[in-house]
Amino acid sequence: MKVSARRDWYTALFAIGTLIVLVLAYLPIIRAHQGWEDEIYWVSTCLSLLRHKGAIPSVLADFPSPANPLRFYGPTLFWMGVAVLKVFGFSMRTWRSFTFAGNIAYLASIGVLFYRLRRSWTIAMGAVLFCSLSIGMSFGISLPGRPDAWTLALIVLALALVAKQPAEDEPTAQMVRRWMGFGTLLGVAVSTTPRVWPLLALMVALLPFLLVAEHKIRAVTITVAAMLVVWSAILLPLRMTPWDSVGSVHHASAGDAVDVSPLMGGSWGFGHATTQLIYYGALLVILGVVDISRWRQITRFQQWLLAVSVLNMAATVLLTARALNMNTYWGFLVEIAALCAWTEAAPRARLRMAWGIGAILCVLMVALRVAREMPPLMHWQQRNPMLVERELRANIPPGSVVYGVPGRYFYPTLTIGADYRHPVDWSSAGRASTPGHPGLPAPMRDACHATATFLVWPDEEHSRPLPPLPYATPERVATYSGPPERLSAVERIVEKVPGGRSEENQDEFAIYRLLLDSSYCRQASGVAAR
């Protein structure tokens, strides 16, 4: 009775801890960051679809033929985003609430997975709390706006379907339903982003590790068939097949030396390397101590999960330039495998060592989360997005076209009734509007018909120079300097955590009126008329 009461108390404690983490993460969601490139690429595409202007990012609408994000990433999450914006209206809070709901769905799927594995709500809620503080989720919450967590939720739910070893006399119909469900979830996941394709391929290719001999061929066949059927059905509105999707991604990725490692013709980037190496290195040590050294004693599911997670991590780190600070699709599986190791029956000495490392990691994760969440909470008024919006509204009339850096002034510009565009096509070479020629200036044809045209650009000491403007002359009309932020003693301590501090604040910027070349506008109007 006492043991049961203690477990219930721990379950409630873990649930309350998770709720506190989520509330503290959601409160400053529109103050944590004012917009960044990946987020704006996604939300501006959904905005174009909402306005029935085609499947291109609205920020690239000036350019002749931008790459179609639905054909590159897959349409599923874009359609979900459009539905959310249609129901709740367009705003920064709406979009970020949609992506934050993906984090909640991911945590819920973690709870389902560990309850099925361990039949204990205490363990399930402990796993949820750990994942809510994890490095991967910490980066996702601090840079909100990407819907990747929805994909992770689908994958973890698929894992939950096959986590338990079935009984030897499992009915055939039940076995078929289970593997059809597994393949269906993977089929939806594969239509959300090509970043997850290597992981899903490994999950299917290594399924024989998970299966007993008599079910291997049947289960793999059902999984692959369900996956392809669902993926094909999702692509039908785009008049594409899975093979067309693969070809589109291959074409769009051609010549992209930014995202690939030296082995693929690019170069490595080591942003946040210290944090990543410490955290994931410790998780790998736990896996080595508890599971890899006892390979024959662990379950088939744990063997399969270990093989998939380690091979996926190795492939990503070797082939991707920024794998160490883009851990979305390899880090979560390592975390899940480590949680499985912590919660299984293993020799006491090994578990004691694993739990000791885990306790140190939890201290690091809490410190990192505090360091990342504290700035917007401590400087609530200074981080108010209304400050930038008010400055733009005072100088830019509705109906204007506003050019600016990727992301930063996108939301306040749309709030005041103007439209936001990129002055340069910053896409990678394979996805440039003029194939193979990224970095070309915007044609500015739509600006010729706008109420007015402006450029909003950072005006700090180390800001990048103004973009090339071959069809317009900039004329400075206003400058803005955000309220100063004085760091407290606590902030000065926590910002020393590697990769810990969120640097985003309401920085200085300048507003320029763009005086368009009248002869160019007449020429552009003539071309459009013809």
N, C-alpha and C positions, 0 to 999 in steps of 0.2 A: 504493500500500500504506500509506504514511504517512498519507494523507488518510483512508483507511478506518479506520485505527486511531484517529486523532484523533476521528472521528465516533463510533466505538464508545465512546471514553472520555467524550465529552460526553453521549452517551445514558445511560450508566451514572451519570454525575454528576447529570444532571437527575432520573433515577429515584430516586436516593438522597436528593436534596434534597426531592422530593415526599414520600417515605416519612417523612423526619424531620419535615416540616411536619404530616403527618397524625398521626403518633405524638404529637407535642407538643400537638396540638389534642385528641386523644382522651383522653389521660391525665387531664386535669382536667375531664372532661365532666360529672361530677356535682358539681363544685365551682365551675364557672364561673358558674352562675346557679341559684337554688333553685326556679325555676318562674316563669312569666310567663303573661299572660292568653291569648295565642294558643295556646301549647303546651298549657295545661290544657283549653282548649276542645276541642282535637283528642283528647288522650289520655283525657279524661273521657267523651267520646262513645264511643270504642272500649271503655272500661271498661263502660259501660252495655250496649253490644252484647254484650260478653263475658259479662255477667251475665244476658243475655236480658231486659233491662228496657226495651227499646225504643231507638230511635235519637235519644236526647236526651242532652246532656251531664249526667253524674251530678251535677255541681255545681249544676245547675238543676232537679233532680228535685222540689224543693218546689213549683215554680211550676205553675200550671194547664195551660198549653199552650205550652211553649217551642218555638221554631222547630226543625224537623228539619234538622240539619246535612247529612245525606246528600242531601236535596232541594236544599239551597242550594249546597254545594260540589261535589256529585257523590260517588258511593259508593266509587270505586276505592281511594283511599288509606286510607279508613276500613276497608275490608275487608282490605287488606294489613296494617294496624296490628293489627286483631283477630287475624289469623292469627299474627302475631309474638308477641303477648301470650299467645295460647293455647299456643303451642309452648314459649316461654321463660319464661313467668310474668310477672306484673305487677311492675314496679319502674321507678324513674327510669332506671337504667342500661339496662334492656331497651328502653324507649321511645326514649331518646336514641341508643342504638346503632342502632336501626332508622332514625332520621332521619339519623344520621351515615353509614350505609351508602348512603343516597341521594346524599350528597356524593361518596362513592367511585365510585358508578355514574356520576355526572355527569362526574367527571374521566376515567373510562374511556371514556365516549362522546366526550369532547374528543380523546383520543388516537386513537380510531378515525376521527373526522372529519378530523383533520390528516394522519393517515397516508394516507387516501384522497385528500386534496387534493394532498399534496406527495411521497408515496411515500418518506418519510424518517422513520425512527424517532427520529432526533435532533430533528427539528423537532416531531414529535408529542409527545415527552417534554418538550421545552422549553415547548410550549403547555400541557401538563398542569401543569408546575411554576408557570408564570405564573398559571394559573387557580386553583391551590391557594392562592396568596397574594393573589388579587384581592380588591377591596373587597367585592364581593357575597358571596363565600364567607367573608370575615372576619367580616362581620356575622352570617351564618348560623351560624357555629361559635360565636361569642361569645354568641349568644342561641339555644341549641339547642332542638330540640323540634318545629319545624315541618317537615313532610315535603315542602316545595316542591322540593327537589333531585331527587326522583324524577321530577317533572314535567319539569324542565329536562333530565334525562337522556333522556327520551323524545323531546323536541323536537330535541336535538342528534343523536340517532341518526337521526331523520327527515332532518335536514340531511345527514348522512353518506350516506344513500341517493341523494340527488340532487346531491351536490357535484360529481361528475365529469361533464363533458360526454360524453354517449354517442357512440359511433361512428355515422356516417351510415347504415351498414347494420345497425344494431342490430335483432335479430329482434323481431317484434311481441310474442311471448310474453314475452320478457325485459323489454320496455318496460312491458307490462301488470303484470308481477310487481313491478317497481320502484315504479310509482305506486300500486299496491294496498298495498304495504308502507308507503309514505309516508303514504297516507291512513289506514291502520290505526293507525300510531303516533300520528298526530294525533287520531284518534278516541278512543284511550285517554287521551291528554293532556287532551282537552277535558272528560273526565269526572272530572278530578281537582280542578279549581278554576275558578270563573268569572273569576278574575283573569287567566287566560291567554287568554280568548276574544278580546279585541282583537288580540293578537299572532297567533293562529291564523287569524283572519279576514283579516288583512293578508297572511299567508304564502300563503293560497289566492288572494286577490284579485289579488296581484301575480305569480302564477305565469307569466303571459305574458312577463314580463321574462326568465324562465329558459329558456323553450322556443323551439325553432325553429318556424316557421310551421305546418308540416304536422302537428305533434304537439300544438298548443295545446289545441284543443277536446277531443281524446281524453284527454289527460293530466289536464286540469282536471276532466272528467266522472268519470273513474275515481277521482281523489282525493276529490272531494266525495261520491261514492257510497259509497266504502269508509269514509270518515269518519262519515257518517250511519248506515250499517249497524252499525258497531262501537259507536258511541255509543248507538244505540237498543237494541242487545243488552245493553249494560251496564246500561241503565236499566230493563230489563224486570222484574227482581225488585222494583223500587219502583213498578211499574205506572205508569210515566211515559214520555212521549215526549220527544225533544229540545225540542219546542215547549213542553211542560209545564215542563221544566227552565228554559227561558228565562223563562217567565212567573213561576215560583217565585222566581227571582233578582230579577226586576223588582219583584215584590210586596215581597220582604224588604228591598229596598234603598230603598223609598219613604221619603221624609222623612229620609234619612240625610245630614245636613249635616256630619258629622264627617270622612268620608272623601273628600268631593268638594271641588273647587276653587271659587273665587268664580264661575267661569263656569257652574257647576252648582248654585249656591246655598249653597256652603259657604265655607270660608276656607283659605288656604294655611298649611302648617306647614313650618318650615325646619330641623328637627332634623338635625344633622350636615351642615349645608349647606356649610360650608367644605371639608370633606373631599370631599364629592360633587362640588362644582363644580370643584375642582382636578383631581380624578382623571378625571372623564368629560369635562371640558373639554379636558384634554390628549389623551385618546383621539380626540376629535373633530378636534383639530388634526392628529393623525397621519393620520386618514382624509382630511382635506382636502388635506394635502400630497402623500400617496402615491396616493390613489385618485380622489377627486372631481375633482381637477384633470386626471386622465388617464382620464376616464370611458370614452372610446371604446377605450382600450387594455386595460382590465381584462376579466376573464372575465364571462360571463353570470351565473355563480353569485355572483360578487362584486358585480355590479350589483344583482342581486336582494336579496342579503343586506344591502347598504348601504341600499337603499330601504326594506326592511322594518324594519331596526333604527332608522333615523333617524325614520321616520314613527311607529313604535310609541313611541319615546322622546318625541317631540313630543306625541302624543296623551295619553300618561300624565302628562307634566309639566303640560299645560294643563288636564286634566280631573280629576286626582287631587290631593287636598289634601296628602298626605304622600309625594309621588313621590320627593323627594330623599332620604328615608331609608327608602323602601320600594322599592328598586330591583330586586327579585328578578326580575321578568318583563320588564324592559327593559334592565338593565345588562349581562346576560350576552351579549346579541347584539352590543352595541357592543364588548365585549371580544373576541369572536370575530372581528368584522370588522377590528378593529385588528390582531389576530394574523395574519389573512390578509394585511393590507397589509405587515406586517413581513417576511413570508416569501415574498413574490412577487418576480418579476423587475421591478425598477423602476430608474430612473436612480440612480446611486450617490449623488449629492448629496442627493436626496430621502430615500433610505434612511438615509443617515448622520444626517440631521436627525431622522427618525423613531426611529432606534435611540437617539439621544441623549436624546430625550424619554422613551423607554421605560426607559432606565437610571435616570433620575431617578424615574420612577414606581415602579420596583422598589425603590429605596431607601425611598420613602414607604410602600410596602406592607409591607416588612419591618419598618419602624419601627412601623407601626400594628399589625401582628400581635404584635410583641414587647410593645407597650404593652397589648394586650388579653389576652394569654396570661400575662403575668408575674404579676399579682396572685394568681390561684389557685395558681400554682406556688411563689411566694415565701411565701405564707401557707397552706401545705398543711393544717396542723392546725386553724388558725382557720376554714378554709372547710369543715371536715368536716361533712356533713349529719347525721352521727350525734349531734352536739351538740344540735341542735334536737330530733331524735327522742327523745333521752334525757330532755330537759326535758318534752316532751309526755307521754311514757310515765309519768313520775313523777306527773303531775297529772290525766291523762285516762284513764279506764278503757276497755277494749275495748267495742265496741258503742255508743259514744257518737256523737252527731252534733255535728260541730265546724263552726262558721261562721267565715269569715275572708276576707281580701282576695283578689282574683283571683290564684291561683297560688302564692303564696309558701310556704304551709304545707300544700299539697295532698299532696305525696309523704310527708312524715313522718307526717301524720295517718293516711293509709291504711296505712302500715307498722305502726303500733301497733294496728291493728284497728278504728279508728273510721272514720266516713264524713265527707267534707268537702263543705260546701255554701257557696254564696254568700248572704250576708244580704240582698243587693239584686240585682235583675236589672239588671246593667250592660250588657246587650246594646244594640245600636243600635236606633233607633226601629222600623225595619222588621222586626227579628227579636225584638222584645220578646215576652214570654209573653202580655202583654196588648197587642195590636197598637196601636201609636202611643203607648204609655205606658211608656217605659223608666224605670228608677230606682225601681220599686215595691219595697217590702220583701217578704221571703220570708214565705209563709203559715205556715211552721214546723209543718205538720201532722205530718210524720214525726217531728219532735222530740218530739211528745207521747207517742210509743210507744218512744222510745229509752231506753237505760240512763241516760243523762245528756246534758245539752246544754251546750256550751261555745262561747265566742267567743275566738279568738286574733287579736290585733290589734297592729300596730306601736305601740311606746311611746316613740318618739323625740321630740325637741323639736319637729320640724316635721311630725309625722305627721298624717294626716287625722283628724278627730273620729270617734268611734264611730258606726257606722251606725244608722239608725232601727230600733228594736226594739219595735214596738207590742204584741207579745204576750209579752214577757219582760222581766225586770229583771236587768241584769248585776251580778255580785258578783265583784270581783277576788279571785283565789285565789293567783296566783303571777306573778312577773316574771322575765324573763331578759335578761341582757346578754352579748353575745358577747365572746370574747376580743379585747382590743385589737390592732389591726394597726398596727405602726409602719412607716412608709414608709421604704424605703432610699433612698440618694442616686440610684441608678439609676432607681427608680420615679418619683421626683420629676422626673426628666428626661423619661422616656418618656411620662408622663401629660400632658405639654404638647402631644403630638401631637393635632390636632383630632379629637375623637370617639374618642380612643385608649384611655382607661382604662376598664376594666370596674369599675363602682362596687359591684357586689353583694358583700355580706359578711353574716355572721351578725349582723344588727342586733338592737336591743332590741325585745322584745315583751312583752305582758301576756296572761295567761290569765284569762278571766272565766267563772264558772259562770253559766249563764242559768237564772233561776227563772221557769218558764213560768206563764202565767196559767191556773189550773186551770179556770176557767169557760170560757175559750176552748177548752181542750183537750176539755172535755165537749161543747161545741157542735160542734167539728170532728169528733169521734168520731160524733156523731149524724148529721151530714151524710153522713159516709162510710158509715154503716150503711144510710141510706136509699138 
